[in-house]
Amino acid sequence: MKKQDTDESATQGSEDSPLTAEGTESPPAAKDSSDSNSPKESEPQTPQTDTPPQGEEAVSEVATAALSKCDMAEELSRQLEDILSTYCRESISDDASALPNGQSHSLELNGLTNEKEDSKSEKGKVNGGDIGVEKEQKKTQEKKKVKGLGKEITLLMQTLNTLSTPEEKLAGLCKKYAELLEEHRNTQKQMRVLQKKQSQLVQEKDNLRNEHSKAILARSKLESLCRELQRHNRTLKEEGMQRTRLEEEKRKEVTSHFQVTLNDIQTQMEQHNERNASLRQENTELAEKLKKLYEQYKLREEHIDKVVKHKDLQQQLVDAKLHQAQELLKESEDRHDREKDFLLKEAVESQRMCELMKQQEVHLKQQLSLYTEKFEEFQTTLSKSNEVFTTFKQEMEKMTKKIKKLEKETAMYRSRWESSNKALLEMAEEKAVRDREFEALQGKVQRLEKLRRALKVERNELNKKVQNLSGQQGGTAGAPTSDPGTDSPSPPPTDSLLEPSACPIPDTTPCSHSCHCDPELDTEPLVKEANAQPISVQE
C-alpha cells in the first residue's frame, strides 16, 4: 500500500498539471480534475430547477466515469498492498527460521506453491551435481596419494639400504612413521576446517537461491500491476482529452455571444497563468526524477552479475545506497511538510474568500434592487433577450462548477449575473467541496506519516543486516587454507557456489509511481534496494 499510495499521487500530479495549465485557455478542461478529485459530489451539486435534462445526463455520466476510475485505483492499490505485505512477511520469517545445517524451511507464498516446488527440484539437481563432482575429486585425490606413496616407499627403501644395522633401520622406520602420523593429523584438522567452510558456503547458497526465487515472483507480480496502472492511466488521459474537446466546442458557442461580459473574467484568469506554469514545471521535474529512478533500476539489473565477482566493493556499495536512500527520505519528508503548510494556507484563504463573498452578496442585493427599477422600463423590449440570458446563466453555472478548484476568484464576477439565491447556493457548494478536499488531504498526510514510520523501521533492519553480513564476511576471510605441500584434498572452487543465479534480484520498480505519487517521491524502491544489498551485494 505504501508504494501504491506514492505511485497514485505522482501519477495524479503529472496528469493534473496539464489540466491546470489548460484551465485558463479552455474552462472545460478543468472538469476532469474536479471530477476526478470529487466524483461523488458532481451530481448532487447540479441545480435541479434551472439545468435542462441534457445537462443532468452529462453530469450523471461524468459521475459514473469518475466512480469507475476510483474503483480501479482502489483495486490496484489493494493488489500492491497484498504483494508487499506477503513478500515482506516471508523474507522476515525465512531469516528467523533458517536451520543450522544450511537448509531453510519451505516458503509458503499465497497462490505460488507450484513455483516453490520447481525451485526445490532445481536445488536438488544442483546439490546432486555437487555431490558427483566431489566424488570424482576424491577418486582423483586417492589415485594421486597411491602414486605419491609408491614414490615414498622406494625412497624409504633406498635410505634403509644405506643403513648397516637392523637397529638403525628400525629407528629410521620409527622416525618416518612419527613424521607421517604428525602429517596425517595436520591434514585431518585442515579437512575438518574445510568441511565446515563448505557447509557454510552451501547454506549461504541455498539462502541466496530462496531469496532469488522470491524476488523473481514479486517482480513478476509488480510488473503485471504496473502494466495495469499504465493501461488505466492511458484510459484516463483519453477520456480527459475527449471531454476537453467536447467542452471546448460548447465554450466557443457560448463565448461567441457573450465575449464582452467575459472580458473581465479573462483578465482575472490571466493572473493565474504564472502559477499554472510553476505547477507544470514542478510536474515535469517530478516526471524526470521518476524516469531517472527507472533508468537506474534497469542499469542495476544489467550489472547484477558483475557485482558478485567484485566482492571487494561490497561494503562501499552498501554504504552508498544507504546514504542515497536516507537523503531521498529526508527530501520526501521536507516536501511533505511544505505541502502540508501550503494546504493549510489554502484552507484559510478559502474561508476568507467565503466571508468576502457573503459581504458581496449584500452589496449585490442592493444593486439588484436598483437594477430592477431600471429593468421594468425596458421589460417589453428585453423579453426576447431574457431567454438568451437565462440560457447563458445556466451555461455559466456549469462552467463555475468545472473550474471552481483552480479559479476560485472568478466566482465573484460570475455571481454578478446570477440571482442572490443562486450565488448563496454556489458559495455553500464551494465550502462543501473545500471541506471534502481538506479531509482528503488530511488522509494523505496520515498515509505519509505511516510511510515515514515504515521507512524508519526498514532502515533500522537494513543497518542490522549490514552489520551481520560484515561479521560473516570477516569470519570467512579468516578461515585457514590448505597447505600446498601436503596431499590433502583441495576444497571445491567457490566460483561454482557463488554463481550469478544465486544472487537475489531485489525489486525496486517505481511506481509509475508518478507512485503517484502526489509530490511524494517513490523513495521506497531505493530503500528496498539498499535493504537487499547486504545479502548479495545487491543493487
N, C-alpha and C positions, 0 to 999 in steps of 0.2 A: 504493500500500500504506500510505502514511503516513496518509492521510485515512481509509482503511477501518479501520485499527487504532484510531484515535481514535474513530471512529464506533461501532465494535463495543463498545469499553469503556464509552462513555457509555450506549448502549442497555442493555447488561447491568447497569450500575449502577442505571439507572432501573427496570429490571424486577425486580432482586433486592431492592431496598429494600422494596417492599410485601410480598414474601415473607418477609423477615426480620421485619417488623413483625407479620405474622400467625403467625409461628412460635410465639409464646408462647400464642396462643389456640388454634390448630389445628396440631398437630405434622405432619400430612400435608402441609401447605403447604410445609414446608421440603424436601420431597422434590424439588421442581422445581429448587431452587437447587443441591442436592447432586448431582442427576443431570446438570444442565447443565454443571457445572464438572468433574465426573469421570464421564463417561458410560461409559468402558470399565471402571471399577472396580466398578460396581454389581453385575454378575452374579457375578464371582469372589468377592465378599465375603459372599455369602449362604451360611450354613452348610448343608452337604449332608446332615447327619444328622437335624436336628430340623424343618427347614422342610417344609411339605406341598408337593405338586406344584403346587397353585394358586399358591402364593407364588412358586415358581420361574418359572412362566409370566409372572406380573405383572412380575417383575424383568427377565426377558428382553425383554418388550415395552418396558419403560422404557429399557433399554439400546439397543435398536434405534432408538427415537424420538430418544434423545439423540445417537446417531451420525448420524442423518439431519440433525439440527439443525447439528451441527458441519460436515458436508459442505456444507450450504447456505451457512453463514457463510464457509467457505473459498473456495467458488466465487465469492461476491460480492466477497470481498477480492481474489481474483486478477483479476477483471474490472476493479475500480477501479485496481489497480496497473498493468494494461496501459494503461488510458486515460491515467493521469497520466504514465507513462513515455513514451508515444507523443507526447503533445502538448507536454510539456516539451522533449523532444529536438528536435522540429520547430521550436519557437519559437527555440531557440538556433541551429540550422542556418540558419534563414531570416535571422536578423540577420547571421550571418557571411557568407552568400553573396549579399548584396544587390549588384546591378550598379551602376556609376557613372551610367548614364543613367536611373535611377529604376525599372528593371524588375528583378524578383526571380525567382530560379529557381522552377520549379513545385514545389508541395508534394507529398510522397508519403506520405499518411496510409494506415494499414492498413485496407484494405477501403473506402476513401472516394474512389475515382477518379472516380466519376460526379459527386459533389458538386464536385470540383475543376474538371471540365470546365464545369459550369454556371456556376461563379463566373468562370471565364475568359471565357466567352461574354458574360456581363454586363459585364465590364470592357471588352471590345472594343466593345460597343454604346455604353457611356458615352464611351469615347475617340473613337468616330466622331462622336457628337453634339457633343463639344467641338470637333472639327476643323471641323464645319459651322458652328458658331457663330463660330469665329474667321474663317472665310472671309467670312461675312456682315458681320462687323465691319470687315474690311479693305475690302470694297467700299464701305461707307458712308463710311469714312475717305477713300478715294480721291475719292469724289464731293465731300466737303467740301473736299478740297485743291483740286480743279479750280475750285470756286466761289471759294475764297479767292484762288487765283492770278488769276482773272479780275478780281477787285476790285483786286488789287495792280497788275496791268498797267495798268488805267485810271488809277489814281493815279500810276503812274510816267510815263505819257504826259502827264498834266497837268503834272507837275513839269518834264518835259523841254521842254514848250511854253513854260514861263515863261523858260527859258534862251535866250540870244540866239545865241551862237556854237556851232558844232559841237564845238569843243574842250571847252567846258563840259558839253555834253550827253554827250560820251564819258567825261569824268571822272565825271559823275554816275552813268552806267551802270556804270562800273568799281567805284565805291564801293558801289552797290547789289548788284552781283554778289559782292563780297567779304563783305558782310553776310549775303547768302543762303547763301554757301558755309560761313561760320562756323556759321550756324544749322543747316545740314544736318549738319555734323559733330557738333554737340551732340545733335541728335536721333538720329543713328546710335549714339552712345555710350549714350544713355538706352535705346534699343531693345535693345542687347546686354544691358544690365543687367537689363531687364525680362524678356528671354527666359531668362536664367539663373534668375531668380527663379521664372518659370513652370515651368521644368523641375524645379526643386527641389520646388515645390508638387505637381506631378504625381507625382513619385517618392514623396513623403510620402503622397499619397492612395492610391497603389497598395499601399504597405506597410500602411496602415491597413485597407484592404479585405481584404488577405490575412489579417491578424490577426483581423479581424472574422469572417471565414468560419471560421477555426479555432476561435474561441471559441464560435461557434454549434454547431459539430459536437460539441465537447467538452461543452457544456452539455446537448445532447440526449442524449448517452450517459449523462452523470451523472444526468440526470432519470430515465431508464429504470432505472438502477441503484438510485436512491433509492426508486422505486416497488417494486422487488423487495424491497428491505430492509424497507419498511413492511409489505408483504404477509407477509414472513417473520416480522416481529415480531408481527403480529396472530395468525398461526397459533400462535406460541409462547405468547402470552397465553391464547388459547382452550384450548390443551392444558393449560396450568398451572391454569386455573380448573376444568377438568373433573377433573383429578387431585385438586385440593384438595377438591372436593365428594365424590368417592368416598372419599378418605382420611378426611374429616370424619365420614362415616357409620360407617366402621369404628371410628374412635376413640371415638365416642359409645357404641357397643355394648360396647367393652372397658371404658371408664371407668365405665359404669353399675354393673358388678360389682365393680370394684376401686377405688372412689373413696377409700377410707380409705388404701390404700397410696400413692396418687398425691398425697396432700396435701403430703408433704414435698417431692416433686419440683416441685409447683406453686409453693411458696414460693420455690424457687431460680429458677424461670422468671420470676417477677415482678421479680426483681432485674435482669433483662436488658431490661425494658421501656424504661427510660430510655435505654439505649444504642441500642436499636432506633429510638426516637423521634428521637434525634440523627441516626442514619443516614438515616431517612426525610426529615428536614429538609434534609440535605445533598443528597439526590437531587432534592428539589423545587427547591432553589436551582439545581442544575445544569440541570434542565429549563427553568427560567425564563431562564437565561442563553442556552441554545441557542435558545429561542424569540425572544429579543431579537435574536440574531445573524441569524436567518432573516428577521425583520421589517426589519432594516437592509439586508439584501441586496435585498429587494423594493423598498424605497424607492430604493435605488441604481439599479435598473433603470428606475424611472419617471422619474428626474431625469437620466438619462444624456444626453438630447438638449439639455437646458438647459445642461449643463456646457460644451458646445462653444462656445456663444455668449458665455460669460463667461471669456475667456482670462486676464483679469487676476487670477483667483483660482486659477490652476493650481498655482502654487508652494505656496500656503498649504494647498490640499487635499492635495497630496503629502506635505508635512511632517506634517500632522495624522494622515494614515493611517499613515505610517511610525512615528510616535510611539505610536499606539494599538497597532500590531502588536508593537512592542518591549515595551510594557507587558504585553500578553497573553502574550507568550513568556516573560517573566520570571515571571509568575504561574503558568504551567504548569510551569516548571522548579521553582519553590518547592513547588508541590503534589506534584510527582513526588518530591522529596526527603523531604517529610513522609510520604508513603505508604511510601516505602522504609524509613524508620525504624520506622514502625508495623508493617510486615510482619516486620521483623527481631525486634521486641519480641514479636510473636505467636509466632514460631518458638521463641524462648527460653522463653516461657510454656508452650508445648505440651510441650517437653522436661521442664520442671519438673513439669508435671501427670503425665507418664508415670512419672516416678520416684515421685511420691506414690501413684499407682495401684498400683505394684509393692509399696510398703510396705503399702498397704491390702489387697493380695491376701494377704499373710502373715497379717495380722490376721483377715481373713475366713476363712482356713483354720482358724485356731484356734477362731473362733466356730463354724465348721461342725462341728468335732469335738464341741463341747459340745451343739450342737443335734441332732446325730444320735442322741445318747443319749436326749434327750427325745422325739424323733420315733418312736423304736422303741416307746415305751409307747403312743403313740396311732396306731400303724400301722393297726390294724384299723378304727378309726373314720374315718380320713382317706383311705381308699383311693379313695373317690369324688371327694373334693375334690382329690386329687393330679392326676387327669386334667384338671380345670379349671385347676389351677395350671400344668400343663405347657403347655396352650394359651395361657395368659396369658404365660408366659415366651417363647413363640415370637413372640407379638404384640409384646412389649416389645423383643425383639431387632430386629424390623423397624423399630420406632419409633426406636431408638437410631441405626440407620444413616441414617434420614431427617433427623434434627435434629442430627447429630454436629458440623456446622460451626459452628452458632450457639449450641449449648447443650452445650459440652464438659463442663461440671461435672456435668451430670445423669447422666453415665455412672457416677459413683461410687455414686449412690443405686440405679440400676438393677442394678448389678453385685452388690448385696447379695442379690438374689433369683435370681441365676444361680449356677451351679456355678463352681468355681475354674477349670476348663479353659475354659469359655466366656468368663469375664472376661479370661483371658490372651489368647484369640483376639481379643477386641474391642480390647484395648489395642494388639496388633500391627497390626490393621487401621487403627486411628486413626493410628498412627505412619506407616504407608504412605501414607495419604491426605494427611497433613500434608507428607510429603516431596514428593509429587506437586504439591501446591499451591505449595510453596516453589519448585520448579523452574519451574512455570508463571509465577509472579510474577517470577522472575529473567528469564525470556524477555521478559515485558512491560517490565521495566526496560531490557533491552538494546534493545528496539524504541524505547522513549522516547529513549534516548541517540542512536540513529540519526536519529530525527526531529529532535532538537535540533540535531545537526550539519547536517542538510539545511536546516533553517530559517536557520542562520547563513550558509550558503553563499548561499541565496536573498536574504538581507538585504544581503550584500555586492554581489550582482548588481544589486539594487534601487538601491543608492546610486550605482553606476556609471552605470546608465541615467538616473537623475535628473540627474546632472552632465552627461551627454552631451546630454540634451534641453534643459537650461537653456542650454547653449552654443549649440545650434541656434536656440533662440528669440531669443537675443541677436543672432545673425547676421542673422536675417530682419528683426528690428526696425530694424537699422541700414542696410538697403538703401535707396538713393535712390529718390524718387518722381518722376513726370513733372511737367514744368513746365506749369501750366495755360495759360500764354500761348502755347505752341508748338502746332503742328498735328500732333505725333507721335501715333501710335496709342496709345490707352489700353489697359492690361492688362485681361484678363478679370476679372470680380469673383471675389474669393476665397471668397465665401459658397458658390458652387457647388462649389468644391473641398473645402470643409470641411462637406459635408452630413452630417446625423446618421448616415446609413447607413454612412459611412466609419469611424465610431468603433467600435473593438472593444468588445465587451461581455464583460469577463472573467468567468470562472466562479468564484463564491465560495460555492457551495452547501455548506451544512454537512452535516454528516452528520447525519445522523439521530441525525454523528453524533453523538444522545445517547448523531461519531462519536465513543457509544461508548465515548461512548467512554471506560471506566474513569473515574476522576476526571480524565483528561486532556481538557482543553478542546480543541475543534476550532479551534485558532488558525490553521491553515493557510489557510482561506478568507480571513481578513483579510490575511494576508501576501501571498496571491496578488492580492488587490485592490490592495494598495499596489504590487505588482510590475508590474501592468498600468497603474497610474496614469500614469507618465511618458509613455506612448505617446499617449494621447488625453485626458489629464486625467481618466482613468477613475476610476470609483468613488471 
